[in-house]
Amino acid sequence: MKNALQYYYHLSTDNIHQIEGIYKFTIQNEYYAFYPYDGDLKQAETIYQFSINLWKYGIYCHQIVLNVEQKVVTIINDIPYILIKSNYALEEKITMEHIISFSNMTSNIPYQSEMRHDNWEKLWSEKIDYFEYQVNQFGKSHPIIRDSFSYFVGLAETGISLLNQSKMDYKNLVVSHKRIKRTQTVFDLYNPLSFIVDLKIRDACEYFKESFITNENIWDDIEYYLTHNNLTNYEYFMFLVRMFYPSFYFDMYEDIMHYNKDEKLLIPSITHANEYEELLKKIYLFIGNIIALPEIEWIKKI
């Protein structure tokens, strides 16, 4: 990789560390990370232009470094890579304070429509349809998925049903992330390769869900977030909706189906299902004391 960086970027270093396929190195107090990129190559250019616009509005994110051909993506051994550069190491773990600050900082800025991920009903419905096709075709070889899949689809469909019943429409969009996890660092928070545009509650919800499945006691944090974050009625409602989508299960499902990971990795999600229902009920009742919510009969029986 040293030779590739010299050839494609005219960067010379002897101190390269590979961590989970990412090559990291430092040159003159600037921090670099060379990421394998598995997204749409056309989308890579959109992400680059989006990051440039953030800088124009005074919003910090890591810089995407173009190669000697002035291209965003560099193909090495048939693998696309993108190089990013940071002014700071940012090695501390992400906290809810970081997430809230970043969301507030990036509110109501111009963005390309290709970056938007706020049409949850369409995205979730299409994804579930595809998953159902996969399970019908390959479920026999994945008994854990076969036995648990319908339950988690049911949770997601409750969220979709809530969306169908909603008459609220409010689009205060912010820079969000495909996924945000408690184990990530602040370096990850400012990585433009993970940026999307969505509602500001998205990152918080994904952070809470991932924390739950790793056995964190998160109710106090959720209550604090809902009480002290100046959410609109629409954002309260969409927080509830997003928590019904079990991304912790579906993300692992995709890793199993696409990367042949062991389906036993789903067991924590399955064994915590009852506890997650109880958490959803607490959120439903808490938000129901703030705004009017549609009736969810099954959750009232928990």
C-alpha positions in Angstrom: 0.0 0.0 0.0 3.0 2.3 0.6 3.8 2.2 -3.1 0.2 2.9 -4.1 0.0 6.0 -1.9 3.2 7.3 -3.4 2.0 6.6 -7.0 -1.6 7.8 -6.7 -1.2 10.6 -4.1 2.5 11.5 -4.0 2.4 10.8 -0.3 5.4 9.1 1.3 5.3 7.3 4.7 6.8 4.3 6.4 4.3 4.2 9.2 1.1 2.6 7.9 -1.2 0.6 10.2 -4.0 -1.6 8.8 -7.1 -1.9 11.1 -10.1 -3.9 9.7 -9.1 -3.1 6.1 -8.5 0.6 6.7 -5.0 1.9 6.3 -4.1 4.7 8.7 -1.0 6.9 8.8 0.3 10.3 9.9 2.3 12.9 7.8 3.4 16.2 9.4 0.7 16.1 12.1 -2.1 15.4 9.6 -4.0 12.2 10.0 -4.9 10.0 7.0 -7.2 7.0 6.6 -7.5 5.1 3.3 -10.9 3.4 3.3 -12.1 0.6 1.1 -15.3 1.9 -0.5 -18.2 -0.4 -1.2 -20.8 2.2 -2.3 -22.0 3.4 -5.7 -19.0 5.0 -7.4 -21.2 7.8 -8.7 -22.3 8.5 -5.1 -18.7 9.0 -4.2 -18.5 12.2 -6.2 -21.8 13.4 -4.6 -20.3 12.8 -1.1 -17.2 14.7 -2.1 -19.2 17.7 -3.3 -21.3 17.6 -0.2 -18.2 17.7 2.0 -16.9 20.7 0.1 -20.2 22.5 0.7 -20.0 21.8 4.5 -16.6 23.5 4.6 -18.1 26.5 2.7 -20.7 26.8 5.5 -18.0 26.6 8.2 -18.8 23.0 9.2 -15.8 20.8 9.9 -15.5 17.4 8.4 -12.5 15.4 7.2 -11.3 16.3 3.8 -11.5 13.8 0.9 -8.2 13.8 -0.9 -8.3 13.5 -4.7 -5.7 11.3 -6.4 -3.3 12.4 -9.1 -6.0 12.0 -11.7 -8.3 14.3 -9.6 -10.6 11.4 -8.9 -12.3 10.6 -5.6 -12.0 6.8 -6.0 -8.7 4.9 -6.5 -8.9 1.3 -7.7 -6.1 -0.9 -6.2 -6.2 -4.7 -6.8 -9.8 -4.3 -8.0 -10.8 -2.7 -4.7 -12.1 0.9 -4.7 -10.5 3.2 -2.0 -11.0 6.7 -0.9 -8.4 8.7 1.1 -9.5 11.1 3.8 -7.4 13.6 5.8 -8.1 15.0 9.3 -6.6 17.9 11.2 -7.1 16.0 14.4 -6.7 12.5 15.8 -10.1 12.6 17.6 -9.6 9.3 19.3 -12.2 9.7 22.1 -15.3 7.6 22.0 -18.5 9.2 20.7 -21.0 10.4 23.3 -24.5 11.6 23.1 -23.2 15.2 23.6 -21.1 14.8 20.4 -24.1 13.5 18.5 -26.4 16.4 19.6 -23.8 19.0 18.9 -23.1 17.7 15.4 -26.8 17.5 14.5 -27.5 21.1 15.8 -24.4 22.4 13.9 -25.6 20.9 10.6 -29.2 21.9 10.7 -30.9 23.5 7.7 -27.9 23.6 5.3 -28.2 23.1 1.5 -27.8 19.5 0.4 -28.0 17.4 -2.7 -31.2 15.4 -3.0 -29.1 12.2 -3.6 -27.9 12.5 0.1 -31.4 12.3 1.5 -32.5 9.2 3.5 -35.6 10.5 5.1 -38.2 8.6 3.1 -38.3 5.8 5.7 -41.5 4.2 4.6 -40.2 3.6 1.1 -36.7 2.5 2.2 -37.9 0.2 4.9 -40.7 -1.4 2.7 -38.3 -2.1 -0.2 -35.6 -3.5 2.1 -38.1 -5.8 3.9 -39.5 -7.0 0.6 -36.0 -7.9 -0.5 -35.2 -9.6 2.8 -38.4 -11.7 2.6 -37.4 -12.8 -0.9 -34.0 -13.9 0.4 -35.5 -15.8 3.3 -38.0 -17.6 1.0 -35.1 -18.6 -1.2 -32.4 -19.4 1.3 -34.1 -19.7 4.7 -33.7 -23.4 4.9 -30.0 -23.1 5.4 -30.4 -20.4 8.1 -32.7 -21.8 10.8 -32.1 -19.0 13.3 -33.1 -16.4 10.7 -36.1 -18.5 9.6 -37.4 -18.8 13.1 -36.9 -15.1 14.1 -37.3 -13.1 10.9 -41.0 -12.7 11.0 -41.0 -11.3 14.5 -38.5 -8.5 13.7 -40.4 -7.7 10.4 -43.5 -7.3 12.6 -41.7 -4.6 14.7 -40.6 -2.8 11.5 -44.1 -3.0 10.1 -45.5 -1.3 13.3 -43.2 1.6 12.5 -44.3 1.7 8.9 -48.0 1.6 10.0 -47.3 4.6 12.3 -45.8 6.5 9.3 -49.0 5.7 7.3 -51.2 7.1 10.0 -49.1 10.3 10.5 -50.4 13.6 9.1 -47.4 15.5 10.3 -44.9 16.8 7.8 -41.8 18.6 8.9 -38.4 18.5 7.2 -35.7 20.0 9.4 -33.0 17.8 7.9 -29.4 17.6 9.2 -26.2 15.8 8.4 -26.6 12.3 9.8 -24.8 9.0 9.5 -25.6 5.6 8.0 -25.0 4.1 11.4 -23.6 5.6 14.6 -22.3 3.3 17.3 -21.1 3.7 20.9 -17.8 1.9 20.0 -16.9 4.5 17.3 -14.7 7.5 17.9 -15.2 11.2 17.2 -13.0 10.6 14.1 -15.8 8.5 12.7 -18.4 11.2 13.5 -16.6 13.6 11.1 -16.0 11.1 8.3 -17.9 12.3 5.2 -18.0 8.7 3.8 -20.6 7.9 6.4 -22.7 11.0 5.9 -26.3 11.1 4.8 -29.1 13.7 5.2 -31.9 12.8 7.5 -33.9 13.9 10.6 -31.8 14.9 13.6 -33.2 12.1 15.7 -31.8 9.4 13.4 -28.3 9.2 14.9 -29.6 9.3 18.5 -32.0 6.4 17.8 -29.3 4.3 16.2 -26.9 5.0 19.0 -29.6 4.0 21.6 -30.5 0.8 19.7 -26.9 -0.3 19.4 -26.3 0.5 23.0 -29.3 -1.5 24.1 -28.2 -4.6 22.2 -24.8 -4.4 23.9 -26.5 -4.6 27.3 -26.3 -0.9 28.1 -28.9 0.5 30.4 -30.1 3.4 28.2 -33.5 4.5 29.6 -32.1 7.4 31.6 -30.2 8.6 28.5 -33.3 8.3 26.3 -35.4 10.2 28.9 -32.8 12.9 29.1 -32.5 13.2 25.3 -36.3 13.5 24.9 -36.6 16.0 27.7 -33.6 18.3 27.0 -33.2 18.4 23.2 -35.9 20.8 22.1 -37.6 18.3 19.8 -40.6 19.3 17.7 -43.8 17.2 17.8 -42.8 15.7 14.5 -39.4 14.7 15.8 -40.9 13.1 19.0 -43.2 11.1 16.7 -40.4 10.0 14.4 -38.1 9.1 17.3 -40.8 6.5 18.3 -41.1 5.3 14.7 -37.4 4.9 14.3 -37.1 2.9 17.5 -39.6 0.4 16.1 -37.2 -0.4 13.2 -34.9 -3.1 14.6 -31.8 -2.1 12.7 -29.6 -4.1 15.1 -31.2 -7.3 13.8 -31.4 -6.3 10.1 -27.8 -5.0 10.0 -26.6 -8.3 11.3 -28.9 -10.2 9.0 -27.3 -8.4 6.0 -23.8 -9.3 7.3 -24.9 -13.0 7.5 -26.4 -13.1 4.1 -23.9 -11.0 2.2 -20.6 -11.8 4.0 -21.4 -15.4 5.3 -21.1 -14.5 8.9 -22.3 -16.9 11.5 -26.1 -16.5 12.1 -25.5 -17.2 15.8 -24.6 -13.5 15.9 -28.4 -12.8 15.9 -28.9 -14.6 19.2 -28.3 -11.4 21.4 -31.0 -9.6 19.4 -33.4 -12.5 19.8 -32.8 -13.1 23.5 -33.4 -9.4 24.3 -36.6 -9.2 22.3 -38.9 -9.1 25.3 -36.8 -6.4 27.0 -36.8 -4.4 23.8 -40.6 -4.5 23.7 -40.7 -3.2 27.3 -38.3 -0.4 26.2 -40.6 0.5 23.3 -43.6 0.6 25.6 -41.8 3.0 28.0 -40.9 5.3 25.0 -44.5 5.1 23.7 -45.9 6.1 27.1 -43.4 8.8 27.7 -43.9 10.4 24.3 -47.6 9.9 24.6 -47.6 12.2 27.5 -46.1 14.9 25.3 -47.9 14.5 22.0 -51.0 12.6 20.7 -50.1 9.2 19.4 -52.0 6.5 17.4 -53.2 3.5 19.4 -50.9 0.5 19.4 -53.0 -2.2 20.9 -50.3 -4.9 21.2 -47.8 -2.7 23.0 -50.4 -1.7 25.6 -50.7 -5.4 26.6 -47.1 -5.8 27.4 
